[in-house]
Amino acid sequence: MRFPFWRSKREEELEKEMTSHIEMSVEDRIDRGEMPADAVVCARRQLGNAGHIKEITRNEWGWMWVERLGRMCDMAPEF
């Protein structure tokens, strides 16, 4: 079972959204006097674990059960 085409579009939008938040945070930090390299590190740290955030967001989309069902069907033995 393969994901519908909208899944990749949503993933792309999620990535853009997270990148946008980091960029805004970096700009704010630089405006407050932080060095650019430090601002990037601190902005990423403030955002948190990006992989975990993405996983939570995917679960909130409400279609994870379809993905899990597809995986279960792929692993099911054939008779």
mmCIF file of the N, C-alpha and C atoms, coordinates in Angstrom:
data_MODEL
# 
_entry.id   MODEL 
# 
loop_
_atom_site.group_PDB 
_atom_site.id 
_atom_site.type_symbol 
_atom_site.label_atom_id 
_atom_site.label_alt_id 
_atom_site.label_comp_id 
_atom_site.label_asym_id 
_atom_site.label_entity_id 
_atom_site.label_seq_id 
_atom_site.pdbx_PDB_ins_code 
_atom_site.Cartn_x 
_atom_site.Cartn_y 
_atom_site.Cartn_z 
_atom_site.occupancy 
_atom_site.B_iso_or_equiv 
_atom_site.pdbx_formal_charge 
_atom_site.auth_seq_id 
_atom_site.auth_comp_id 
_atom_site.auth_asym_id 
_atom_site.auth_atom_id 
_atom_site.pdbx_PDB_model_num 
ATOM 1   N N  . MET A 1 1  ? 0.849  -1.178  0.000  1.00 0.00 ? 1  MET A N  1 
ATOM 2   C CA . MET A 1 1  ? 0.000  0.000   0.000  1.00 0.00 ? 1  MET A CA 1 
ATOM 3   C C  . MET A 1 1  ? 0.893  1.240   0.000  1.00 0.00 ? 1  MET A C  1 
ATOM 4   N N  . ARG A 1 2  ? 0.651  2.112   -0.903 1.00 0.00 ? 2  ARG A N  1 
ATOM 5   C CA . ARG A 1 2  ? 1.439  3.328   -1.013 1.00 0.00 ? 2  ARG A CA 1 
ATOM 6   C C  . ARG A 1 2  ? 0.599  4.524   -0.562 1.00 0.00 ? 2  ARG A C  1 
ATOM 7   N N  . PHE A 1 3  ? 1.317  5.530   -0.096 1.00 0.00 ? 3  PHE A N  1 
ATOM 8   C CA . PHE A 1 3  ? 0.623  6.719   0.383  1.00 0.00 ? 3  PHE A CA 1 
ATOM 9   C C  . PHE A 1 3  ? 0.041  7.496   -0.791 1.00 0.00 ? 3  PHE A C  1 
ATOM 10  N N  . PRO A 1 4  ? -1.093 8.092   -0.578 1.00 0.00 ? 4  PRO A N  1 
ATOM 11  C CA . PRO A 1 4  ? -1.645 8.952   -1.626 1.00 0.00 ? 4  PRO A CA 1 
ATOM 12  C C  . PRO A 1 4  ? -0.718 10.138  -1.880 1.00 0.00 ? 4  PRO A C  1 
ATOM 13  N N  . PHE A 1 5  ? -0.886 10.754  -3.055 1.00 0.00 ? 5  PHE A N  1 
ATOM 14  C CA . PHE A 1 5  ? -0.006 11.855  -3.435 1.00 0.00 ? 5  PHE A CA 1 
ATOM 15  C C  . PHE A 1 5  ? -0.082 13.029  -2.457 1.00 0.00 ? 5  PHE A C  1 
ATOM 16  N N  . TRP A 1 6  ? -1.226 13.203  -1.801 1.00 0.00 ? 6  TRP A N  1 
ATOM 17  C CA . TRP A 1 6  ? -1.367 14.328  -0.875 1.00 0.00 ? 6  TRP A CA 1 
ATOM 18  C C  . TRP A 1 6  ? -0.459 14.191  0.331  1.00 0.00 ? 6  TRP A C  1 
ATOM 19  N N  . ARG A 1 7  ? -0.066 12.990  0.631  1.00 0.00 ? 7  ARG A N  1 
ATOM 20  C CA . ARG A 1 7  ? 0.803  12.774  1.791  1.00 0.00 ? 7  ARG A CA 1 
ATOM 21  C C  . ARG A 1 7  ? 2.141  13.491  1.599  1.00 0.00 ? 7  ARG A C  1 
ATOM 22  N N  . SER A 1 8  ? 2.721  13.363  0.421  1.00 0.00 ? 8  SER A N  1 
ATOM 23  C CA . SER A 1 8  ? 4.011  14.021  0.183  1.00 0.00 ? 8  SER A CA 1 
ATOM 24  C C  . SER A 1 8  ? 3.850  15.538  0.175  1.00 0.00 ? 8  SER A C  1 
ATOM 25  N N  . LYS A 1 9  ? 2.716  16.024  -0.292 1.00 0.00 ? 9  LYS A N  1 
ATOM 26  C CA . LYS A 1 9  ? 2.466  17.464  -0.275 1.00 0.00 ? 9  LYS A CA 1 
ATOM 27  C C  . LYS A 1 9  ? 2.372  17.965  1.164  1.00 0.00 ? 9  LYS A C  1 
ATOM 28  N N  . ARG A 1 10 ? 1.700  17.228  2.010  1.00 0.00 ? 10 ARG A N  1 
ATOM 29  C CA . ARG A 1 10 ? 1.593  17.622  3.417  1.00 0.00 ? 10 ARG A CA 1 
ATOM 30  C C  . ARG A 1 10 ? 2.950  17.573  4.104  1.00 0.00 ? 10 ARG A C  1 
ATOM 31  N N  . GLU A 1 11 ? 3.745  16.570  3.777  1.00 0.00 ? 11 GLU A N  1 
ATOM 32  C CA . GLU A 1 11 ? 5.093  16.472  4.342  1.00 0.00 ? 11 GLU A CA 1 
ATOM 33  C C  . GLU A 1 11 ? 5.932  17.684  3.928  1.00 0.00 ? 11 GLU A C  1 
ATOM 34  N N  . GLU A 1 12 ? 5.797  18.059  2.676  1.00 0.00 ? 12 GLU A N  1 
ATOM 35  C CA . GLU A 1 12 ? 6.519  19.216  2.151  1.00 0.00 ? 12 GLU A CA 1 
ATOM 36  C C  . GLU A 1 12 ? 6.090  20.493  2.883  1.00 0.00 ? 12 GLU A C  1 
ATOM 37  N N  . GLU A 1 13 ? 4.788  20.659  3.080  1.00 0.00 ? 13 GLU A N  1 
ATOM 38  C CA . GLU A 1 13 ? 4.271  21.827  3.789  1.00 0.00 ? 13 GLU A CA 1 
ATOM 39  C C  . GLU A 1 13 ? 4.748  21.842  5.243  1.00 0.00 ? 13 GLU A C  1 
ATOM 40  N N  . LEU A 1 14 ? 4.794  20.687  5.872  1.00 0.00 ? 14 LEU A N  1 
ATOM 41  C CA . LEU A 1 14 ? 5.269  20.594  7.251  1.00 0.00 ? 14 LEU A CA 1 
ATOM 42  C C  . LEU A 1 14 ? 6.736  21.013  7.332  1.00 0.00 ? 14 LEU A C  1 
ATOM 43  N N  . GLU A 1 15 ? 7.531  20.542  6.407  1.00 0.00 ? 15 GLU A N  1 
ATOM 44  C CA . GLU A 1 15 ? 8.953  20.894  6.377  1.00 0.00 ? 15 GLU A CA 1 
ATOM 45  C C  . GLU A 1 15 ? 9.127  22.402  6.194  1.00 0.00 ? 15 GLU A C  1 
ATOM 46  N N  . LYS A 1 16 ? 8.360  22.992  5.275  1.00 0.00 ? 16 LYS A N  1 
ATOM 47  C CA . LYS A 1 16 ? 8.437  24.437  5.043  1.00 0.00 ? 16 LYS A CA 1 
ATOM 48  C C  . LYS A 1 16 ? 8.027  25.208  6.293  1.00 0.00 ? 16 LYS A C  1 
ATOM 49  N N  . GLU A 1 17 ? 6.995  24.747  6.961  1.00 0.00 ? 17 GLU A N  1 
ATOM 50  C CA . GLU A 1 17 ? 6.515  25.414  8.176  1.00 0.00 ? 17 GLU A CA 1 
ATOM 51  C C  . GLU A 1 17 ? 7.577  25.391  9.278  1.00 0.00 ? 17 GLU A C  1 
ATOM 52  N N  . MET A 1 18 ? 8.194  24.251  9.467  1.00 0.00 ? 18 MET A N  1 
ATOM 53  C CA . MET A 1 18 ? 9.229  24.148  10.502 1.00 0.00 ? 18 MET A CA 1 
ATOM 54  C C  . MET A 1 18 ? 10.439 25.014  10.146 1.00 0.00 ? 18 MET A C  1 
ATOM 55  N N  . THR A 1 19 ? 10.822 25.009  8.887  1.00 0.00 ? 19 THR A N  1 
ATOM 56  C CA . THR A 1 19 ? 11.938 25.836  8.432  1.00 0.00 ? 19 THR A CA 1 
ATOM 57  C C  . THR A 1 19 ? 11.620 27.309  8.647  1.00 0.00 ? 19 THR A C  1 
ATOM 58  N N  . SER A 1 20 ? 10.405 27.695  8.347  1.00 0.00 ? 20 SER A N  1 
ATOM 59  C CA . SER A 1 20 ? 9.977  29.077  8.521  1.00 0.00 ? 20 SER A CA 1 
ATOM 60  C C  . SER A 1 20 ? 10.076 29.508  9.986  1.00 0.00 ? 20 SER A C  1 
ATOM 61  N N  . HIS A 1 21 ? 9.653  28.638  10.897 1.00 0.00 ? 21 HIS A N  1 
ATOM 62  C CA . HIS A 1 21 ? 9.737  28.960  12.328 1.00 0.00 ? 21 HIS A CA 1 
ATOM 63  C C  . HIS A 1 21 ? 11.190 29.138  12.768 1.00 0.00 ? 21 HIS A C  1 
ATOM 64  N N  . ILE A 1 22 ? 12.045 28.275  12.290 1.00 0.00 ? 22 ILE A N  1 
ATOM 65  C CA . ILE A 1 22 ? 13.471 28.388  12.644 1.00 0.00 ? 22 ILE A CA 1 
ATOM 66  C C  . ILE A 1 22 ? 14.041 29.695  12.094 1.00 0.00 ? 22 ILE A C  1 
ATOM 67  N N  . GLU A 1 23 ? 13.725 30.001  10.832 1.00 0.00 ? 23 GLU A N  1 
ATOM 68  C CA . GLU A 1 23 ? 14.251 31.218  10.217 1.00 0.00 ? 23 GLU A CA 1 
ATOM 69  C C  . GLU A 1 23 ? 13.781 32.471  10.969 1.00 0.00 ? 23 GLU A C  1 
ATOM 70  N N  . MET A 1 24 ? 12.513 32.500  11.365 1.00 0.00 ? 24 MET A N  1 
ATOM 71  C CA . MET A 1 24 ? 12.002 33.656  12.114 1.00 0.00 ? 24 MET A CA 1 
ATOM 72  C C  . MET A 1 24 ? 12.705 33.782  13.460 1.00 0.00 ? 24 MET A C  1 
ATOM 73  N N  . SER A 1 25 ? 12.920 32.652  14.112 1.00 0.00 ? 25 SER A N  1 
ATOM 74  C CA . SER A 1 25 ? 13.602 32.673  15.399 1.00 0.00 ? 25 SER A CA 1 
ATOM 75  C C  . SER A 1 25 ? 15.042 33.150  15.242 1.00 0.00 ? 25 SER A C  1 
ATOM 76  N N  . VAL A 1 26 ? 15.708 32.695  14.194 1.00 0.00 ? 26 VAL A N  1 
ATOM 77  C CA . VAL A 1 26 ? 17.089 33.110  13.936 1.00 0.00 ? 26 VAL A CA 1 
ATOM 78  C C  . VAL A 1 26 ? 17.136 34.618  13.709 1.00 0.00 ? 26 VAL A C  1 
ATOM 79  N N  . GLU A 1 27 ? 16.226 35.138  12.899 1.00 0.00 ? 27 GLU A N  1 
ATOM 80  C CA . GLU A 1 27 ? 16.193 36.578  12.635 1.00 0.00 ? 27 GLU A CA 1 
ATOM 81  C C  . GLU A 1 27 ? 15.979 37.370  13.926 1.00 0.00 ? 27 GLU A C  1 
ATOM 82  N N  . ASP A 1 28 ? 15.049 36.923  14.749 1.00 0.00 ? 28 ASP A N  1 
ATOM 83  C CA . ASP A 1 28 ? 14.796 37.603  16.022 1.00 0.00 ? 28 ASP A CA 1 
ATOM 84  C C  . ASP A 1 28 ? 16.043 37.606  16.903 1.00 0.00 ? 28 ASP A C  1 
ATOM 85  N N  . ARG A 1 29 ? 16.707 36.480  16.951 1.00 0.00 ? 29 ARG A N  1 
ATOM 86  C CA . ARG A 1 29 ? 17.899 36.371  17.794 1.00 0.00 ? 29 ARG A CA 1 
ATOM 87  C C  . ARG A 1 29 ? 19.032 37.261  17.278 1.00 0.00 ? 29 ARG A C  1 
ATOM 88  N N  . ILE A 1 30 ? 19.206 37.299  15.978 1.00 0.00 ? 30 ILE A N  1 
ATOM 89  C CA . ILE A 1 30 ? 20.245 38.159  15.399 1.00 0.00 ? 30 ILE A CA 1 
ATOM 90  C C  . ILE A 1 30 ? 19.913 39.624  15.676 1.00 0.00 ? 30 ILE A C  1 
ATOM 91  N N  . ASP A 1 31 ? 18.631 39.979  15.549 1.00 0.00 ? 31 ASP A N  1 
ATOM 92  C CA . ASP A 1 31 ? 18.207 41.354  15.844 1.00 0.00 ? 31 ASP A CA 1 
ATOM 93  C C  . ASP A 1 31 ? 18.491 41.736  17.294 1.00 0.00 ? 31 ASP A C  1 
ATOM 94  N N  . ARG A 1 32 ? 18.480 40.742  18.180 1.00 0.00 ? 32 ARG A N  1 
ATOM 95  C CA . ARG A 1 32 ? 18.760 41.004  19.597 1.00 0.00 ? 32 ARG A CA 1 
ATOM 96  C C  . ARG A 1 32 ? 20.253 40.952  19.909 1.00 0.00 ? 32 ARG A C  1 
ATOM 97  N N  . GLY A 1 33 ? 21.071 40.698  18.887 1.00 0.00 ? 33 GLY A N  1 
ATOM 98  C CA . GLY A 1 33 ? 22.512 40.791  19.077 1.00 0.00 ? 33 GLY A CA 1 
ATOM 99  C C  . GLY A 1 33 ? 23.279 39.483  19.105 1.00 0.00 ? 33 GLY A C  1 
ATOM 100 N N  . GLU A 1 34 ? 22.620 38.359  18.885 1.00 0.00 ? 34 GLU A N  1 
ATOM 101 C CA . GLU A 1 34 ? 23.343 37.083  18.873 1.00 0.00 ? 34 GLU A CA 1 
ATOM 102 C C  . GLU A 1 34 ? 24.133 36.946  17.576 1.00 0.00 ? 34 GLU A C  1 
ATOM 103 N N  . MET A 1 35 ? 25.204 36.210  17.655 1.00 0.00 ? 35 MET A N  1 
ATOM 104 C CA . MET A 1 35 ? 25.970 35.889  16.447 1.00 0.00 ? 35 MET A CA 1 
ATOM 105 C C  . MET A 1 35 ? 25.132 34.941  15.589 1.00 0.00 ? 35 MET A C  1 
ATOM 106 N N  . PRO A 1 36 ? 25.202 35.059  14.265 1.00 0.00 ? 36 PRO A N  1 
ATOM 107 C CA . PRO A 1 36 ? 24.363 34.217  13.395 1.00 0.00 ? 36 PRO A CA 1 
ATOM 108 C C  . PRO A 1 36 ? 24.499 32.713  13.650 1.00 0.00 ? 36 PRO A C  1 
ATOM 109 N N  . ALA A 1 37 ? 25.704 32.233  13.833 1.00 0.00 ? 37 ALA A N  1 
ATOM 110 C CA . ALA A 1 37 ? 25.892 30.788  14.069 1.00 0.00 ? 37 ALA A CA 1 
ATOM 111 C C  . ALA A 1 37 ? 25.239 30.362  15.378 1.00 0.00 ? 37 ALA A C  1 
ATOM 112 N N  . ASP A 1 38 ? 25.407 31.186  16.407 1.00 0.00 ? 38 ASP A N  1 
ATOM 113 C CA . ASP A 1 38 ? 24.785 30.880  17.699 1.00 0.00 ? 38 ASP A CA 1 
ATOM 114 C C  . ASP A 1 38 ? 23.271 30.954  17.605 1.00 0.00 ? 38 ASP A C  1 
ATOM 115 N N  . ALA A 1 39 ? 22.776 31.908  16.825 1.00 0.00 ? 39 ALA A N  1 
ATOM 116 C CA . ALA A 1 39 ? 21.329 32.073  16.668 1.00 0.00 ? 39 ALA A CA 1 
ATOM 117 C C  . ALA A 1 39 ? 20.695 30.839  16.037 1.00 0.00 ? 39 ALA A C  1 
ATOM 118 N N  . VAL A 1 40 ? 21.370 30.259  15.060 1.00 0.00 ? 40 VAL A N  1 
ATOM 119 C CA . VAL A 1 40 ? 20.843 29.054  14.399 1.00 0.00 ? 40 VAL A CA 1 
ATOM 120 C C  . VAL A 1 40 ? 20.791 27.889  15.385 1.00 0.00 ? 40 VAL A C  1 
ATOM 121 N N  . VAL A 1 41 ? 21.877 27.693  16.115 1.00 0.00 ? 41 VAL A N  1 
ATOM 122 C CA . VAL A 1 41 ? 21.935 26.594  17.077 1.00 0.00 ? 41 VAL A CA 1 
ATOM 123 C C  . VAL A 1 41 ? 20.846 26.750  18.144 1.00 0.00 ? 41 VAL A C  1 
ATOM 124 N N  . CYS A 1 42 ? 20.713 27.956  18.671 1.00 0.00 ? 42 CYS A N  1 
ATOM 125 C CA . CYS A 1 42 ? 19.717 28.197  19.721 1.00 0.00 ? 42 CYS A CA 1 
ATOM 126 C C  . CYS A 1 42 ? 18.293 28.066  19.189 1.00 0.00 ? 42 CYS A C  1 
ATOM 127 N N  . ALA A 1 43 ? 18.063 28.516  17.968 1.00 0.00 ? 43 ALA A N  1 
ATOM 128 C CA . ALA A 1 43 ? 16.720 28.412  17.380 1.00 0.00 ? 43 ALA A CA 1 
ATOM 129 C C  . ALA A 1 43 ? 16.330 26.953  17.194 1.00 0.00 ? 43 ALA A C  1 
ATOM 130 N N  . ARG A 1 44 ? 17.254 26.142  16.713 1.00 0.00 ? 44 ARG A N  1 
ATOM 131 C CA . ARG A 1 44 ? 16.971 24.713  16.546 1.00 0.00 ? 44 ARG A CA 1 
ATOM 132 C C  . ARG A 1 44 ? 16.753 24.026  17.891 1.00 0.00 ? 44 ARG A C  1 
ATOM 133 N N  . ARG A 1 45 ? 17.535 24.410  18.860 1.00 0.00 ? 45 ARG A N  1 
ATOM 134 C CA . ARG A 1 45 ? 17.383 23.834  20.201 1.00 0.00 ? 45 ARG A CA 1 
ATOM 135 C C  . ARG A 1 45 ? 16.031 24.228  20.795 1.00 0.00 ? 45 ARG A C  1 
ATOM 136 N N  . GLN A 1 46 ? 15.639 25.478  20.586 1.00 0.00 ? 46 GLN A N  1 
ATOM 137 C CA . GLN A 1 46 ? 14.369 25.954  21.117 1.00 0.00 ? 46 GLN A CA 1 
ATOM 138 C C  . GLN A 1 46 ? 13.192 25.222  20.463 1.00 0.00 ? 46 GLN A C  1 
ATOM 139 N N  . LEU A 1 47 ? 13.298 24.967  19.165 1.00 0.00 ? 47 LEU A N  1 
ATOM 140 C CA . LEU A 1 47 ? 12.233 24.240  18.470 1.00 0.00 ? 47 LEU A CA 1 
ATOM 141 C C  . LEU A 1 47 ? 12.084 22.842  19.053 1.00 0.00 ? 47 LEU A C  1 
ATOM 142 N N  . GLY A 1 48 ? 13.187 22.191  19.315 1.00 0.00 ? 48 GLY A N  1 
ATOM 143 C CA . GLY A 1 48 ? 13.145 20.853  19.885 1.00 0.00 ? 48 GLY A CA 1 
ATOM 144 C C  . GLY A 1 48 ? 13.443 19.787  18.850 1.00 0.00 ? 48 GLY A C  1 
ATOM 145 N N  . ASN A 1 49 ? 13.081 18.573  19.174 1.00 0.00 ? 49 ASN A N  1 
ATOM 146 C CA . ASN A 1 49 ? 13.351 17.417  18.330 1.00 0.00 ? 49 ASN A CA 1 
ATOM 147 C C  . ASN A 1 49 ? 12.436 17.459  17.107 1.00 0.00 ? 49 ASN A C  1 
ATOM 148 N N  . ALA A 1 50 ? 12.999 17.818  15.967 1.00 0.00 ? 50 ALA A N  1 
ATOM 149 C CA . ALA A 1 50 ? 12.212 17.984  14.744 1.00 0.00 ? 50 ALA A CA 1 
ATOM 150 C C  . ALA A 1 50 ? 11.528 16.680  14.323 1.00 0.00 ? 50 ALA A C  1 
ATOM 151 N N  . GLY A 1 51 ? 12.210 15.570  14.463 1.00 0.00 ? 51 GLY A N  1 
ATOM 152 C CA . GLY A 1 51 ? 11.611 14.283  14.109 1.00 0.00 ? 51 GLY A CA 1 
ATOM 153 C C  . GLY A 1 51 ? 10.400 13.962  14.961 1.00 0.00 ? 51 GLY A C  1 
ATOM 154 N N  . HIS A 1 52 ? 10.501 14.257  16.238 1.00 0.00 ? 52 HIS A N  1 
ATOM 155 C CA . HIS A 1 52 ? 9.390  14.015  17.155 1.00 0.00 ? 52 HIS A CA 1 
ATOM 156 C C  . HIS A 1 52 ? 8.206  14.931  16.832 1.00 0.00 ? 52 HIS A C  1 
ATOM 157 N N  . ILE A 1 53 ? 8.491  16.182  16.536 1.00 0.00 ? 53 ILE A N  1 
ATOM 158 C CA . ILE A 1 53 ? 7.436  17.131  16.172 1.00 0.00 ? 53 ILE A CA 1 
ATOM 159 C C  . ILE A 1 53 ? 6.717  16.666  14.914 1.00 0.00 ? 53 ILE A C  1 
ATOM 160 N N  . LYS A 1 54 ? 7.474  16.197  13.936 1.00 0.00 ? 54 LYS A N  1 
ATOM 161 C CA . LYS A 1 54 ? 6.863  15.711  12.696 1.00 0.00 ? 54 LYS A CA 1 
ATOM 162 C C  . LYS A 1 54 ? 5.974  14.496  12.969 1.00 0.00 ? 54 LYS A C  1 
ATOM 163 N N  . GLU A 1 55 ? 6.445  13.599  13.804 1.00 0.00 ? 55 GLU A N  1 
ATOM 164 C CA . GLU A 1 55 ? 5.671  12.400  14.119 1.00 0.00 ? 55 GLU A CA 1 
ATOM 165 C C  . GLU A 1 55 ? 4.353  12.758  14.816 1.00 0.00 ? 55 GLU A C  1 
ATOM 166 N N  . ILE A 1 56 ? 4.429  13.671  15.756 1.00 0.00 ? 56 ILE A N  1 
ATOM 167 C CA . ILE A 1 56 ? 3.216  14.117  16.451 1.00 0.00 ? 56 ILE A CA 1 
ATOM 168 C C  . ILE A 1 56 ? 2.243  14.752  15.459 1.00 0.00 ? 56 ILE A C  1 
ATOM 169 N N  . THR A 1 57 ? 2.776  15.570  14.567 1.00 0.00 ? 57 THR A N  1 
ATOM 170 C CA . THR A 1 57 ? 1.929  16.233  13.574 1.00 0.00 ? 57 THR A CA 1 
ATOM 171 C C  . THR A 1 57 ? 1.273  15.210  12.660 1.00 0.00 ? 57 THR A C  1 
ATOM 172 N N  . ARG A 1 58 ? 2.029  14.227  12.214 1.00 0.00 ? 58 ARG A N  1 
ATOM 173 C CA . ARG A 1 58 ? 1.447  13.174  11.354 1.00 0.00 ? 58 ARG A CA 1 
ATOM 174 C C  . ARG A 1 58 ? 0.321  12.446  12.082 1.00 0.00 ? 58 ARG A C  1 
ATOM 175 N N  . ASN A 1 59 ? 0.532  12.162  13.346 1.00 0.00 ? 59 ASN A N  1 
ATOM 176 C CA . ASN A 1 59 ? -0.518 11.497  14.124 1.00 0.00 ? 59 ASN A CA 1 
ATOM 177 C C  . ASN A 1 59 ? -1.768 12.361  14.213 1.00 0.00 ? 59 ASN A C  1 
ATOM 178 N N  . GLU A 1 60 ? -1.581 13.660  14.320 1.00 0.00 ? 60 GLU A N  1 
ATOM 179 C CA . GLU A 1 60 ? -2.720 14.575  14.396 1.00 0.00 ? 60 GLU A CA 1 
ATOM 180 C C  . GLU A 1 60 ? -3.474 14.656  13.071 1.00 0.00 ? 60 GLU A C  1 
ATOM 181 N N  . TRP A 1 61 ? -2.803 14.360  11.967 1.00 0.00 ? 61 TRP A N  1 
ATOM 182 C CA . TRP A 1 61 ? -3.486 14.378  10.680 1.00 0.00 ? 61 TRP A CA 1 
ATOM 183 C C  . TRP A 1 61 ? -4.583 13.328  10.636 1.00 0.00 ? 61 TRP A C  1 
ATOM 184 N N  . GLY A 1 62 ? -4.451 12.309  11.454 1.00 0.00 ? 62 GLY A N  1 
ATOM 185 C CA . GLY A 1 62 ? -5.514 11.327  11.571 1.00 0.00 ? 62 GLY A CA 1 
ATOM 186 C C  . GLY A 1 62 ? -5.472 10.181  10.585 1.00 0.00 ? 62 GLY A C  1 
ATOM 187 N N  . TRP A 1 63 ? -4.438 10.085  9.797  1.00 0.00 ? 63 TRP A N  1 
ATOM 188 C CA . TRP A 1 63 ? -4.370 9.012   8.807  1.00 0.00 ? 63 TRP A CA 1 
ATOM 189 C C  . TRP A 1 63 ? -3.308 7.983   9.134  1.00 0.00 ? 63 TRP A C  1 
ATOM 190 N N  . MET A 1 64 ? -2.722 8.064   10.306 1.00 0.00 ? 64 MET A N  1 
ATOM 191 C CA . MET A 1 64 ? -1.686 7.107   10.671 1.00 0.00 ? 64 MET A CA 1 
ATOM 192 C C  . MET A 1 64 ? -2.227 5.687   10.716 1.00 0.00 ? 64 MET A C  1 
ATOM 193 N N  . TRP A 1 65 ? -3.496 5.526   11.063 1.00 0.00 ? 65 TRP A N  1 
ATOM 194 C CA . TRP A 1 65 ? -4.063 4.183   11.121 1.00 0.00 ? 65 TRP A CA 1 
ATOM 195 C C  . TRP A 1 65 ? -4.056 3.538   9.745  1.00 0.00 ? 65 TRP A C  1 
ATOM 196 N N  . VAL A 1 66 ? -4.192 4.332   8.687  1.00 0.00 ? 66 VAL A N  1 
ATOM 197 C CA . VAL A 1 66 ? -4.144 3.789   7.333  1.00 0.00 ? 66 VAL A CA 1 
ATOM 198 C C  . VAL A 1 66 ? -2.737 3.285   7.029  1.00 0.00 ? 66 VAL A C  1 
ATOM 199 N N  . GLU A 1 67 ? -1.753 4.074   7.430  1.00 0.00 ? 67 GLU A N  1 
ATOM 200 C CA . GLU A 1 67 ? -0.361 3.670   7.225  1.00 0.00 ? 67 GLU A CA 1 
ATOM 201 C C  . GLU A 1 67 ? -0.058 2.379   7.978  1.00 0.00 ? 67 GLU A C  1 
ATOM 202 N N  . ARG A 1 68 ? -0.478 2.318   9.235  1.00 0.00 ? 68 ARG A N  1 
ATOM 203 C CA . ARG A 1 68 ? -0.228 1.117   10.036 1.00 0.00 ? 68 ARG A CA 1 
ATOM 204 C C  . ARG A 1 68 ? -0.928 -0.098  9.444  1.00 0.00 ? 68 ARG A C  1 
ATOM 205 N N  . LEU A 1 69 ? -2.151 0.082   8.983  1.00 0.00 ? 69 LEU A N  1 
ATOM 206 C CA . LEU A 1 69 ? -2.886 -1.017  8.357  1.00 0.00 ? 69 LEU A CA 1 
ATOM 207 C C  . LEU A 1 69 ? -2.158 -1.495  7.112  1.00 0.00 ? 69 LEU A C  1 
ATOM 208 N N  . GLY A 1 70 ? -1.662 -0.560  6.331  1.00 0.00 ? 70 GLY A N  1 
ATOM 209 C CA . GLY A 1 70 ? -0.906 -0.924  5.131  1.00 0.00 ? 70 GLY A CA 1 
ATOM 210 C C  . GLY A 1 70 ? 0.336  -1.718  5.460  1.00 0.00 ? 70 GLY A C  1 
ATOM 211 N N  . ARG A 1 71 ? 1.027  -1.311  6.498  1.00 0.00 ? 71 ARG A N  1 
ATOM 212 C CA . ARG A 1 71 ? 2.226  -2.045  6.918  1.00 0.00 ? 71 ARG A CA 1 
ATOM 213 C C  . ARG A 1 71 ? 1.858  -3.440  7.396  1.00 0.00 ? 71 ARG A C  1 
ATOM 214 N N  . MET A 1 72 ? 0.761  -3.530  8.148  1.00 0.00 ? 72 MET A N  1 
ATOM 215 C CA . MET A 1 72 ? 0.334  -4.834  8.649  1.00 0.00 ? 72 MET A CA 1 
ATOM 216 C C  . MET A 1 72 ? -0.031 -5.759  7.488  1.00 0.00 ? 72 MET A C  1 
ATOM 217 N N  . CYS A 1 73 ? -0.685 -5.210  6.481  1.00 0.00 ? 73 CYS A N  1 
ATOM 218 C CA . CYS A 1 73 ? -1.075 -6.025  5.330  1.00 0.00 ? 73 CYS A CA 1 
ATOM 219 C C  . CYS A 1 73 ? 0.154  -6.475  4.542  1.00 0.00 ? 73 CYS A C  1 
ATOM 220 N N  . ASP A 1 74 ? 1.152  -5.605  4.451  1.00 0.00 ? 74 ASP A N  1 
ATOM 221 C CA . ASP A 1 74 ? 2.392  -5.980  3.754  1.00 0.00 ? 74 ASP A CA 1 
ATOM 222 C C  . ASP A 1 74 ? 3.138  -7.079  4.499  1.00 0.00 ? 74 ASP A C  1 
ATOM 223 N N  . MET A 1 75 ? 3.007  -7.112  5.825  1.00 0.00 ? 75 MET A N  1 
ATOM 224 C CA . MET A 1 75 ? 3.723  -8.110  6.629  1.00 0.00 ? 75 MET A CA 1 
ATOM 225 C C  . MET A 1 75 ? 2.912  -9.380  6.835  1.00 0.00 ? 75 MET A C  1 
ATOM 226 N N  . ALA A 1 76 ? 1.646  -9.340  6.499  1.00 0.00 ? 76 ALA A N  1 
ATOM 227 C CA . ALA A 1 76 ? 0.788  -10.505 6.740  1.00 0.00 ? 76 ALA A CA 1 
ATOM 228 C C  . ALA A 1 76 ? 1.214  -11.670 5.846  1.00 0.00 ? 76 ALA A C  1 
ATOM 229 N N  . PRO A 1 77 ? 1.250  -12.867 6.394  1.00 0.00 ? 77 PRO A N  1 
ATOM 230 C CA . PRO A 1 77 ? 1.634  -14.016 5.570  1.00 0.00 ? 77 PRO A CA 1 
ATOM 231 C C  . PRO A 1 77 ? 0.543  -14.311 4.528  1.00 0.00 ? 77 PRO A C  1 
ATOM 232 N N  . GLU A 1 78 ? 0.997  -14.727 3.374  1.00 0.00 ? 78 GLU A N  1 
ATOM 233 C CA . GLU A 1 78 ? 0.050  -15.081 2.315  1.00 0.00 ? 78 GLU A CA 1 
ATOM 234 C C  . GLU A 1 78 ? -0.227 -16.570 2.369  1.00 0.00 ? 78 GLU A C  1 
ATOM 235 N N  . PHE A 1 79 ? -1.473 -16.939 2.212  1.00 0.00 ? 79 PHE A N  1 
ATOM 236 C CA . PHE A 1 79 ? -1.868 -18.343 2.267  1.00 0.00 ? 79 PHE A CA 1 
ATOM 237 C C  . PHE A 1 79 ? -2.239 -18.848 0.900  1.00 0.00 ? 79 PHE A C  1 
# 
